[in-house]
Amino acid sequence: MLDIAEIRYFEGRFKECLEICLKILESPHEIPHRERVLTLASHCALKLKSPHALELCLQAYSLHSHSYFYALNVAKASNLTQNYQQACQILISLLNDNDNPIKAEFALTLLESYKAQKLYNEADFLYRKLLQECPKSFDLWLDFGQMYQSDAPKKALEIYLEAQQTLTERIRELSAINPTYTLQQDSLSARLGKTRYSQENPEIPPLQNFLIKLKIQIAKTYLEFFEIPLLEAQNALEILQPIEESLNSAESLFLFAMILEYTGHYKKSDSIYQKALTLAQTNEIFYARIAFSYAYFLMRQGDKDGHFKKGLELYEYRLKFANPTTFSLGHYEEATEALKQDKNALKDKIICVYCEQGFGDTLMFSRVLEPLCQIAKQVLFCPQSALYPLFAHLQSQEKAFKNLTLCQSIPHSFDFAIPLTSIPHFLGLHTLTKLNQLKSPLSFPKRKYNLSKTKKIGFFWHTNFAIKEPNSRNFHLDFFLNFLSPLKNVELVSLQVGDFQMPDFIINRGASFKHWLDTYEALQDIDCVVGIDSSPAHLSILCGIPTLIVLQPRFDWRFGPYEAPKAQFYKDNVHCFVANPNDTSAENKITKKLTSILESQIT
């Protein structure tokens, strides 16, 4: 059996090799060649990251107690099982041994232990020591920066810039000592009069290629700051523009396209998006990711030149990343295939409409139920459970929605089930003009304005959805209080859901919200709403309340081009302001507009 195990090992069939070795080791009898069996088993377990790895590596090390290699394996297995202190103890004790021939491997494994424990000071020291000892190991710089990428992008950038300077200086040094060769006298070049020539140092091209890789990482890191987002995007653009010709991967072109979009270079961005899609065709998931982003890019630009129509088609790629608990791929594909065969496939059918996006999308896109109701026999609409009480309370009784049935859960019987935000694509509602002419299935009573001098301002500043997004929407509470607190004759009402600490002078209604009918009722005496790009803004606009939306500079497609933001799905009652989260320069404009709105309600 040992012979078979060794064959499987050299064939690279490590799982089978490990299974054979474990069977041998489980034998109650004395095992011949036990050392060879344990060696194979420990190697395979480590490669497979098996739960048996640490136990087997410890047994193998007990037979090779003076082996640096087997000690390293125990440390690696300890890392796998999160026994980091044990790994550190082994690695540190042998790392400083002058006879250790694999110090570099020990150091890299120790770095894994430090990073897993977030011991950044220790890891930082070791990275710098390794870079000093191995100045040509430029990949270490990238690895060093990656350690800080998520938690401290500024620190990561400092490391990348330091690496860039070191690398540039190295290339300059090598360029200065390029070798010059003398040709043989009887060579053709010599007979043609050229007796000497220079050749580029062969060390330079790999370093130049790595420098490009490093600059791409620097540009990517700039986009993660979000302190002055447009300036950071501009910095990223200045890094990538000079090396545009060297951006030859889908990943680097995708990054470049987004940076061009953020900085308002739409025509160039369009071209680069298309190049990135061409190169990404062999990777289905990454292609979908680029297509989804490209859809946002196109829809941002509205109806001009058919951008919104093309974007709406690509918007379907969002479903590649949809949560299976809120999206049914089988039903979606069935409806898609039926519409390919017959564009009138939904006519006179019972259609179940479910919501696979966020609350704001449901409020915004629910208007597309009107044209669906016109062609379907019955529309079974299933909003999210938190939104159901709101739709039930405000369901329109207009003739246009007479065959709309509100469902508290997904029904069992229907002809087709489709996502709400796919309806524009399915029904050919390919322009914002068409979408903005549609009626909402929510019927809001006419508002009675408060004519007294004291006004109520509702506000909110945070959404948990933005935490997972590449572009943030959130602001700090203090940002809003800076311009709201000094206002005269106002009461501030928090509509923010969640456990947030706030001053006593704020009326905290949001803390008690359980569903969206609570939010609606809390808005009934509100004179004006100020908030971020989040679902309460959609509801307040639909309620007819003057709503001021404060956007970060890299805002969502629903607010149009970066240089001229506007709420593309709404005509009235909404005003957009762009502000950096750490910059108060926009506050005067917001205060001026707030004051104007509140004064107009008194006169």
Secondary structure as a PSIPRED ss2 file (coil, helix, strand):
# PSIPRED VFORMAT (PSIPRED V4.0)

   1 M C   1.000  0.000  0.000
   2 L H   0.000  1.000  0.000
   3 D H   0.000  1.000  0.000
   4 I H   0.000  1.000  0.000
   5 A H   0.000  1.000  0.000
   6 E H   0.000  1.000  0.000
   7 I H   0.000  1.000  0.000
   8 R H   0.000  1.000  0.000
   9 Y H   0.000  1.000  0.000
  10 F H   0.000  1.000  0.000
  11 E C   1.000  0.000  0.000
  12 G C   1.000  0.000  0.000
  13 R C   1.000  0.000  0.000
  14 F H   0.000  1.000  0.000
  15 K H   0.000  1.000  0.000
  16 E H   0.000  1.000  0.000
  17 C H   0.000  1.000  0.000
  18 L H   0.000  1.000  0.000
  19 E H   0.000  1.000  0.000
  20 I H   0.000  1.000  0.000
  21 C H   0.000  1.000  0.000
  22 L H   0.000  1.000  0.000
  23 K H   0.000  1.000  0.000
  24 I H   0.000  1.000  0.000
  25 L H   0.000  1.000  0.000
  26 E C   1.000  0.000  0.000
  27 S C   1.000  0.000  0.000
  28 P C   1.000  0.000  0.000
  29 H C   1.000  0.000  0.000
  30 E C   1.000  0.000  0.000
  31 I C   1.000  0.000  0.000
  32 P C   1.000  0.000  0.000
  33 H C   1.000  0.000  0.000
  34 R H   0.000  1.000  0.000
  35 E H   0.000  1.000  0.000
  36 R H   0.000  1.000  0.000
  37 V H   0.000  1.000  0.000
  38 L H   0.000  1.000  0.000
  39 T H   0.000  1.000  0.000
  40 L H   0.000  1.000  0.000
  41 A H   0.000  1.000  0.000
  42 S H   0.000  1.000  0.000
  43 H H   0.000  1.000  0.000
  44 C H   0.000  1.000  0.000
  45 A H   0.000  1.000  0.000
  46 L H   0.000  1.000  0.000
  47 K H   0.000  1.000  0.000
  48 L H   0.000  1.000  0.000
  49 K C   1.000  0.000  0.000
  50 S C   1.000  0.000  0.000
  51 P C   1.000  0.000  0.000
  52 H C   1.000  0.000  0.000
  53 A H   0.000  1.000  0.000
  54 L H   0.000  1.000  0.000
  55 E H   0.000  1.000  0.000
  56 L H   0.000  1.000  0.000
  57 C H   0.000  1.000  0.000
  58 L H   0.000  1.000  0.000
  59 Q H   0.000  1.000  0.000
  60 A H   0.000  1.000  0.000
  61 Y H   0.000  1.000  0.000
  62 S H   0.000  1.000  0.000
  63 L H   0.000  1.000  0.000
  64 H C   1.000  0.000  0.000
  65 S C   1.000  0.000  0.000
  66 H C   1.000  0.000  0.000
  67 S C   1.000  0.000  0.000
  68 Y H   0.000  1.000  0.000
  69 F H   0.000  1.000  0.000
  70 Y H   0.000  1.000  0.000
  71 A H   0.000  1.000  0.000
  72 L H   0.000  1.000  0.000
  73 N H   0.000  1.000  0.000
  74 V H   0.000  1.000  0.000
  75 A H   0.000  1.000  0.000
  76 K H   0.000  1.000  0.000
  77 A H   0.000  1.000  0.000
  78 S H   0.000  1.000  0.000
  79 N H   0.000  1.000  0.000
  80 L H   0.000  1.000  0.000
  81 T C   1.000  0.000  0.000
  82 Q C   1.000  0.000  0.000
  83 N C   1.000  0.000  0.000
  84 Y H   0.000  1.000  0.000
  85 Q H   0.000  1.000  0.000
  86 Q H   0.000  1.000  0.000
  87 A H   0.000  1.000  0.000
  88 C H   0.000  1.000  0.000
  89 Q H   0.000  1.000  0.000
  90 I H   0.000  1.000  0.000
  91 L H   0.000  1.000  0.000
  92 I H   0.000  1.000  0.000
  93 S H   0.000  1.000  0.000
  94 L H   0.000  1.000  0.000
  95 L H   0.000  1.000  0.000
  96 N C   1.000  0.000  0.000
  97 D C   1.000  0.000  0.000
  98 N C   1.000  0.000  0.000
  99 D C   1.000  0.000  0.000
 100 N C   1.000  0.000  0.000
 101 P C   1.000  0.000  0.000
 102 I C   1.000  0.000  0.000
 103 K H   0.000  1.000  0.000
 104 A H   0.000  1.000  0.000
 105 E H   0.000  1.000  0.000
 106 F H   0.000  1.000  0.000
 107 A H   0.000  1.000  0.000
 108 L H   0.000  1.000  0.000
 109 T H   0.000  1.000  0.000
 110 L H   0.000  1.000  0.000
 111 L H   0.000  1.000  0.000
 112 E H   0.000  1.000  0.000
 113 S H   0.000  1.000  0.000
 114 Y H   0.000  1.000  0.000
 115 K H   0.000  1.000  0.000
 116 A H   0.000  1.000  0.000
 117 Q C   1.000  0.000  0.000
 118 K C   1.000  0.000  0.000
 119 L C   1.000  0.000  0.000
 120 Y H   0.000  1.000  0.000
 121 N H   0.000  1.000  0.000
 122 E H   0.000  1.000  0.000
 123 A H   0.000  1.000  0.000
 124 D H   0.000  1.000  0.000
 125 F H   0.000  1.000  0.000
 126 L H   0.000  1.000  0.000
 127 Y H   0.000  1.000  0.000
 128 R H   0.000  1.000  0.000
 129 K H   0.000  1.000  0.000
 130 L H   0.000  1.000  0.000
 131 L H   0.000  1.000  0.000
 132 Q H   0.000  1.000  0.000
 133 E H   0.000  1.000  0.000
 134 C C   1.000  0.000  0.000
 135 P C   1.000  0.000  0.000
 136 K C   1.000  0.000  0.000
 137 S C   1.000  0.000  0.000
 138 F C   1.000  0.000  0.000
 139 D H   0.000  1.000  0.000
 140 L H   0.000  1.000  0.000
 141 W H   0.000  1.000  0.000
 142 L H   0.000  1.000  0.000
 143 D H   0.000  1.000  0.000
 144 F H   0.000  1.000  0.000
 145 G H   0.000  1.000  0.000
 146 Q H   0.000  1.000  0.000
 147 M H   0.000  1.000  0.000
 148 Y H   0.000  1.000  0.000
 149 Q H   0.000  1.000  0.000
 150 S C   1.000  0.000  0.000
 151 D C   1.000  0.000  0.000
 152 A C   1.000  0.000  0.000
 153 P H   0.000  1.000  0.000
 154 K H   0.000  1.000  0.000
 155 K H   0.000  1.000  0.000
 156 A H   0.000  1.000  0.000
 157 L H   0.000  1.000  0.000
 158 E H   0.000  1.000  0.000
 159 I H   0.000  1.000  0.000
 160 Y H   0.000  1.000  0.000
 161 L H   0.000  1.000  0.000
 162 E H   0.000  1.000  0.000
 163 A H   0.000  1.000  0.000
 164 Q H   0.000  1.000  0.000
 165 Q H   0.000  1.000  0.000
 166 T H   0.000  1.000  0.000
 167 L H   0.000  1.000  0.000
 168 T H   0.000  1.000  0.000
 169 E H   0.000  1.000  0.000
 170 R H   0.000  1.000  0.000
 171 I H   0.000  1.000  0.000
 172 R H   0.000  1.000  0.000
 173 E H   0.000  1.000  0.000
 174 L H   0.000  1.000  0.000
 175 S H   0.000  1.000  0.000
 176 A H   0.000  1.000  0.000
 177 I C   1.000  0.000  0.000
 178 N C   1.000  0.000  0.000
 179 P C   1.000  0.000  0.000
 180 T E   0.000  0.000  1.000
 181 Y E   0.000  0.000  1.000
 182 T E   0.000  0.000  1.000
 183 L C   1.000  0.000  0.000
 184 Q C   1.000  0.000  0.000
 185 Q C   1.000  0.000  0.000
 186 D C   1.000  0.000  0.000
 187 S C   1.000  0.000  0.000
 188 L H   0.000  1.000  0.000
 189 S H   0.000  1.000  0.000
 190 A H   0.000  1.000  0.000
 191 R H   0.000  1.000  0.000
 192 L C   1.000  0.000  0.000
 193 G C   1.000  0.000  0.000
 194 K C   1.000  0.000  0.000
 195 T C   1.000  0.000  0.000
 196 R E   0.000  0.000  1.000
 197 Y E   0.000  0.000  1.000
 198 S E   0.000  0.000  1.000
 199 Q C   1.000  0.000  0.000
 200 E C   1.000  0.000  0.000
 201 N C   1.000  0.000  0.000
 202 P C   1.000  0.000  0.000
 203 E C   1.000  0.000  0.000
 204 I H   0.000  1.000  0.000
 205 P H   0.000  1.000  0.000
 206 P H   0.000  1.000  0.000
 207 L H   0.000  1.000  0.000
 208 Q H   0.000  1.000  0.000
 209 N H   0.000  1.000  0.000
 210 F H   0.000  1.000  0.000
 211 L H   0.000  1.000  0.000
 212 I H   0.000  1.000  0.000
 213 K H   0.000  1.000  0.000
 214 L H   0.000  1.000  0.000
 215 K H   0.000  1.000  0.000
 216 I H   0.000  1.000  0.000
 217 Q H   0.000  1.000  0.000
 218 I H   0.000  1.000  0.000
 219 A H   0.000  1.000  0.000
 220 K H   0.000  1.000  0.000
 221 T H   0.000  1.000  0.000
 222 Y H   0.000  1.000  0.000
 223 L C   1.000  0.000  0.000
 224 E C   1.000  0.000  0.000
 225 F C   1.000  0.000  0.000
 226 F C   1.000  0.000  0.000
 227 E C   1.000  0.000  0.000
 228 I C   1.000  0.000  0.000
 229 P H   0.000  1.000  0.000
 230 L H   0.000  1.000  0.000
 231 L H   0.000  1.000  0.000
 232 E H   0.000  1.000  0.000
 233 A H   0.000  1.000  0.000
 234 Q H   0.000  1.000  0.000
 235 N H   0.000  1.000  0.000
 236 A H   0.000  1.000  0.000
 237 L H   0.000  1.000  0.000
 238 E H   0.000  1.000  0.000
 239 I H   0.000  1.000  0.000
 240 L H   0.000  1.000  0.000
 241 Q H   0.000  1.000  0.000
 242 P H   0.000  1.000  0.000
 243 I H   0.000  1.000  0.000
 244 E H   0.000  1.000  0.000
 245 E H   0.000  1.000  0.000
 246 S H   0.000  1.000  0.000
 247 L C   1.000  0.000  0.000
 248 N C   1.000  0.000  0.000
 249 S C   1.000  0.000  0.000
 250 A H   0.000  1.000  0.000
 251 E H   0.000  1.000  0.000
 252 S H   0.000  1.000  0.000
 253 L H   0.000  1.000  0.000
 254 F H   0.000  1.000  0.000
 255 L H   0.000  1.000  0.000
 256 F H   0.000  1.000  0.000
 257 A H   0.000  1.000  0.000
 258 M H   0.000  1.000  0.000
 259 I H   0.000  1.000  0.000
 260 L H   0.000  1.000  0.000
 261 E H   0.000  1.000  0.000
 262 Y H   0.000  1.000  0.000
 263 T C   1.000  0.000  0.000
 264 G C   1.000  0.000  0.000
 265 H C   1.000  0.000  0.000
 266 Y H   0.000  1.000  0.000
 267 K H   0.000  1.000  0.000
 268 K H   0.000  1.000  0.000
 269 S H   0.000  1.000  0.000
 270 D H   0.000  1.000  0.000
 271 S H   0.000  1.000  0.000
 272 I H   0.000  1.000  0.000
 273 Y H   0.000  1.000  0.000
 274 Q H   0.000  1.000  0.000
 275 K H   0.000  1.000  0.000
 276 A H   0.000  1.000  0.000
 277 L H   0.000  1.000  0.000
 278 T H   0.000  1.000  0.000
 279 L H   0.000  1.000  0.000
 280 A C   1.000  0.000  0.000
 281 Q C   1.000  0.000  0.000
 282 T C   1.000  0.000  0.000
 283 N C   1.000  0.000  0.000
 284 E H   0.000  1.000  0.000
 285 I H   0.000  1.000  0.000
 286 F H   0.000  1.000  0.000
 287 Y H   0.000  1.000  0.000
 288 A H   0.000  1.000  0.000
 289 R H   0.000  1.000  0.000
 290 I H   0.000  1.000  0.000
 291 A H   0.000  1.000  0.000
 292 F H   0.000  1.000  0.000
 293 S H   0.000  1.000  0.000
 294 Y H   0.000  1.000  0.000
 295 A H   0.000  1.000  0.000
 296 Y H   0.000  1.000  0.000
 297 F H   0.000  1.000  0.000
 298 L H   0.000  1.000  0.000
 299 M H   0.000  1.000  0.000
 300 R H   0.000  1.000  0.000
 301 Q C   1.000  0.000  0.000
 302 G C   1.000  0.000  0.000
 303 D C   1.000  0.000  0.000
 304 K H   0.000  1.000  0.000
 305 D H   0.000  1.000  0.000
 306 G H   0.000  1.000  0.000
 307 H H   0.000  1.000  0.000
 308 F H   0.000  1.000  0.000
 309 K H   0.000  1.000  0.000
 310 K H   0.000  1.000  0.000
 311 G H   0.000  1.000  0.000
 312 L H   0.000  1.000  0.000
 313 E H   0.000  1.000  0.000
 314 L H   0.000  1.000  0.000
 315 Y H   0.000  1.000  0.000
 316 E H   0.000  1.000  0.000
 317 Y H   0.000  1.000  0.000
 318 R H   0.000  1.000  0.000
 319 L H   0.000  1.000  0.000
 320 K H   0.000  1.000  0.000
 321 F H   0.000  1.000  0.000
 322 A C   1.000  0.000  0.000
 323 N C   1.000  0.000  0.000
 324 P C   1.000  0.000  0.000
 325 T C   1.000  0.000  0.000
 326 T C   1.000  0.000  0.000
 327 F C   1.000  0.000  0.000
 328 S C   1.000  0.000  0.000
 329 L H   0.000  1.000  0.000
 330 G H   0.000  1.000  0.000
 331 H H   0.000  1.000  0.000
 332 Y H   0.000  1.000  0.000
 333 E H   0.000  1.000  0.000
 334 E H   0.000  1.000  0.000
 335 A H   0.000  1.000  0.000
 336 T H   0.000  1.000  0.000
 337 E H   0.000  1.000  0.000
 338 A H   0.000  1.000  0.000
 339 L H   0.000  1.000  0.000
 340 K H   0.000  1.000  0.000
 341 Q H   0.000  1.000  0.000
 342 D C   1.000  0.000  0.000
 343 K C   1.000  0.000  0.000
 344 N C   1.000  0.000  0.000
 345 A C   1.000  0.000  0.000
 346 L C   1.000  0.000  0.000
 347 K C   1.000  0.000  0.000
 348 D C   1.000  0.000  0.000
 349 K C   1.000  0.000  0.000
 350 I E   0.000  0.000  1.000
 351 I E   0.000  0.000  1.000
 352 C E   0.000  0.000  1.000
 353 V E   0.000  0.000  1.000
 354 Y E   0.000  0.000  1.000
 355 C C   1.000  0.000  0.000
 356 E C   1.000  0.000  0.000
 357 Q C   1.000  0.000  0.000
 358 G C   1.000  0.000  0.000
 359 F H   0.000  1.000  0.000
 360 G H   0.000  1.000  0.000
 361 D H   0.000  1.000  0.000
 362 T H   0.000  1.000  0.000
 363 L H   0.000  1.000  0.000
 364 M H   0.000  1.000  0.000
 365 F H   0.000  1.000  0.000
 366 S H   0.000  1.000  0.000
 367 R H   0.000  1.000  0.000
 368 V H   0.000  1.000  0.000
 369 L H   0.000  1.000  0.000
 370 E H   0.000  1.000  0.000
 371 P H   0.000  1.000  0.000
 372 L H   0.000  1.000  0.000
 373 C H   0.000  1.000  0.000
 374 Q H   0.000  1.000  0.000
 375 I H   0.000  1.000  0.000
 376 A C   1.000  0.000  0.000
 377 K C   1.000  0.000  0.000
 378 Q E   0.000  0.000  1.000
 379 V E   0.000  0.000  1.000
 380 L E   0.000  0.000  1.000
 381 F E   0.000  0.000  1.000
 382 C E   0.000  0.000  1.000
 383 P C   1.000  0.000  0.000
 384 Q C   1.000  0.000  0.000
 385 S C   1.000  0.000  0.000
 386 A C   1.000  0.000  0.000
 387 L C   1.000  0.000  0.000
 388 Y H   0.000  1.000  0.000
 389 P H   0.000  1.000  0.000
 390 L H   0.000  1.000  0.000
 391 F H   0.000  1.000  0.000
 392 A H   0.000  1.000  0.000
 393 H H   0.000  1.000  0.000
 394 L H   0.000  1.000  0.000
 395 Q E   0.000  0.000  1.000
 396 S C   1.000  0.000  0.000
 397 Q C   1.000  0.000  0.000
 398 E C   1.000  0.000  0.000
 399 K H   0.000  1.000  0.000
 400 A H   0.000  1.000  0.000
 401 F H   0.000  1.000  0.000
 402 K C   1.000  0.000  0.000
 403 N C   1.000  0.000  0.000
 404 L E   0.000  0.000  1.000
 405 T E   0.000  0.000  1.000
 406 L E   0.000  0.000  1.000
 407 C C   1.000  0.000  0.000
 408 Q C   1.000  0.000  0.000
 409 S C   1.000  0.000  0.000
 410 I C   1.000  0.000  0.000
 411 P C   1.000  0.000  0.000
 412 H C   1.000  0.000  0.000
 413 S C   1.000  0.000  0.000
 414 F C   1.000  0.000  0.000
 415 D C   1.000  0.000  0.000
 416 F E   0.000  0.000  1.000
 417 A E   0.000  0.000  1.000
 418 I E   0.000  0.000  1.000
 419 P E   0.000  0.000  1.000
 420 L H   0.000  1.000  0.000
 421 T H   0.000  1.000  0.000
 422 S H   0.000  1.000  0.000
 423 I H   0.000  1.000  0.000
 424 P H   0.000  1.000  0.000
 425 H H   0.000  1.000  0.000
 426 F H   0.000  1.000  0.000
 427 L H   0.000  1.000  0.000
 428 G C   1.000  0.000  0.000
 429 L C   1.000  0.000  0.000
 430 H C   1.000  0.000  0.000
 431 T C   1.000  0.000  0.000
 432 L H   0.000  1.000  0.000
 433 T H   0.000  1.000  0.000
 434 K H   0.000  1.000  0.000
 435 L H   0.000  1.000  0.000
 436 N H   0.000  1.000  0.000
 437 Q C   1.000  0.000  0.000
 438 L C   1.000  0.000  0.000
 439 K C   1.000  0.000  0.000
 440 S C   1.000  0.000  0.000
 441 P C   1.000  0.000  0.000
 442 L E   0.000  0.000  1.000
 443 S C   1.000  0.000  0.000
 444 F C   1.000  0.000  0.000
 445 P C   1.000  0.000  0.000
 446 K C   1.000  0.000  0.000
 447 R C   1.000  0.000  0.000
 448 K C   1.000  0.000  0.000
 449 Y C   1.000  0.000  0.000
 450 N C   1.000  0.000  0.000
 451 L C   1.000  0.000  0.000
 452 S C   1.000  0.000  0.000
 453 K C   1.000  0.000  0.000
 454 T C   1.000  0.000  0.000
 455 K E   0.000  0.000  1.000
 456 K E   0.000  0.000  1.000
 457 I E   0.000  0.000  1.000
 458 G E   0.000  0.000  1.000
 459 F E   0.000  0.000  1.000
 460 F C   1.000  0.000  0.000
 461 W C   1.000  0.000  0.000
 462 H C   1.000  0.000  0.000
 463 T C   1.000  0.000  0.000
 464 N H   0.000  1.000  0.000
 465 F H   0.000  1.000  0.000
 466 A H   0.000  1.000  0.000
 467 I H   0.000  1.000  0.000
 468 K H   0.000  1.000  0.000
 469 E C   1.000  0.000  0.000
 470 P C   1.000  0.000  0.000
 471 N C   1.000  0.000  0.000
 472 S C   1.000  0.000  0.000
 473 R C   1.000  0.000  0.000
 474 N C   1.000  0.000  0.000
 475 F C   1.000  0.000  0.000
 476 H C   1.000  0.000  0.000
 477 L H   0.000  1.000  0.000
 478 D H   0.000  1.000  0.000
 479 F H   0.000  1.000  0.000
 480 F H   0.000  1.000  0.000
 481 L H   0.000  1.000  0.000
 482 N H   0.000  1.000  0.000
 483 F H   0.000  1.000  0.000
 484 L H   0.000  1.000  0.000
 485 S C   1.000  0.000  0.000
 486 P C   1.000  0.000  0.000
 487 L C   1.000  0.000  0.000
 488 K C   1.000  0.000  0.000
 489 N C   1.000  0.000  0.000
 490 V E   0.000  0.000  1.000
 491 E E   0.000  0.000  1.000
 492 L E   0.000  0.000  1.000
 493 V E   0.000  0.000  1.000
 494 S E   0.000  0.000  1.000
 495 L C   1.000  0.000  0.000
 496 Q C   1.000  0.000  0.000
 497 V C   1.000  0.000  0.000
 498 G C   1.000  0.000  0.000
 499 D C   1.000  0.000  0.000
 500 F C   1.000  0.000  0.000
 501 Q C   1.000  0.000  0.000
 502 M C   1.000  0.000  0.000
 503 P C   1.000  0.000  0.000
 504 D C   1.000  0.000  0.000
 505 F C   1.000  0.000  0.000
 506 I C   1.000  0.000  0.000
 507 I E   0.000  0.000  1.000
 508 N E   0.000  0.000  1.000
 509 R C   1.000  0.000  0.000
 510 G H   0.000  1.000  0.000
 511 A H   0.000  1.000  0.000
 512 S H   0.000  1.000  0.000
 513 F C   1.000  0.000  0.000
 514 K C   1.000  0.000  0.000
 515 H C   1.000  0.000  0.000
 516 W H   0.000  1.000  0.000
 517 L H   0.000  1.000  0.000
 518 D H   0.000  1.000  0.000
 519 T H   0.000  1.000  0.000
 520 Y H   0.000  1.000  0.000
 521 E H   0.000  1.000  0.000
 522 A H   0.000  1.000  0.000
 523 L C   1.000  0.000  0.000
 524 Q C   1.000  0.000  0.000
 525 D C   1.000  0.000  0.000
 526 I C   1.000  0.000  0.000
 527 D C   1.000  0.000  0.000
 528 C E   0.000  0.000  1.000
 529 V E   0.000  0.000  1.000
 530 V E   0.000  0.000  1.000
 531 G E   0.000  0.000  1.000
 532 I C   1.000  0.000  0.000
 533 D C   1.000  0.000  0.000
 534 S C   1.000  0.000  0.000
 535 S H   0.000  1.000  0.000
 536 P H   0.000  1.000  0.000
 537 A H   0.000  1.000  0.000
 538 H H   0.000  1.000  0.000
 539 L H   0.000  1.000  0.000
 540 S H   0.000  1.000  0.000
 541 I H   0.000  1.000  0.000
 542 L H   0.000  1.000  0.000
 543 C C   1.000  0.000  0.000
 544 G C   1.000  0.000  0.000
 545 I C   1.000  0.000  0.000
 546 P C   1.000  0.000  0.000
 547 T E   0.000  0.000  1.000
 548 L E   0.000  0.000  1.000
 549 I E   0.000  0.000  1.000
 550 V E   0.000  0.000  1.000
 551 L E   0.000  0.000  1.000
 552 Q C   1.000  0.000  0.000
 553 P C   1.000  0.000  0.000
 554 R C   1.000  0.000  0.000
 555 F C   1.000  0.000  0.000
 556 D C   1.000  0.000  0.000
 557 W H   0.000  1.000  0.000
 558 R H   0.000  1.000  0.000
 559 F H   0.000  1.000  0.000
 560 G C   1.000  0.000  0.000
 561 P C   1.000  0.000  0.000
 562 Y C   1.000  0.000  0.000
 563 E C   1.000  0.000  0.000
 564 A C   1.000  0.000  0.000
 565 P C   1.000  0.000  0.000
 566 K C   1.000  0.000  0.000
 567 A C   1.000  0.000  0.000
 568 Q C   1.000  0.000  0.000
 569 F C   1.000  0.000  0.000
 570 Y C   1.000  0.000  0.000
 571 K C   1.000  0.000  0.000
 572 D C   1.000  0.000  0.000
 573 N C   1.000  0.000  0.000
 574 V E   0.000  0.000  1.000
 575 H E   0.000  0.000  1.000
 576 C E   0.000  0.000  1.000
 577 F E   0.000  0.000  1.000
 578 V E   0.000  0.000  1.000
 579 A C   1.000  0.000  0.000
 580 N C   1.000  0.000  0.000
 581 P C   1.000  0.000  0.000
 582 N C   1.000  0.000  0.000
 583 D C   1.000  0.000  0.000
 584 T C   1.000  0.000  0.000
 585 S C   1.000  0.000  0.000
 586 A C   1.000  0.000  0.000
 587 E H   0.000  1.000  0.000
 588 N H   0.000  1.000  0.000
 589 K H   0.000  1.000  0.000
 590 I H   0.000  1.000  0.000
 591 T H   0.000  1.000  0.000
 592 K H   0.000  1.000  0.000
 593 K H   0.000  1.000  0.000
 594 L H   0.000  1.000  0.000
 595 T H   0.000  1.000  0.000
 596 S H   0.000  1.000  0.000
 597 I H   0.000  1.000  0.000
 598 L H   0.000  1.000  0.000
 599 E H   0.000  1.000  0.000
 600 S H   0.000  1.000  0.000
 601 Q H   0.000  1.000  0.000
 602 I H   0.000  1.000  0.000
 603 T C   1.000  0.000  0.000
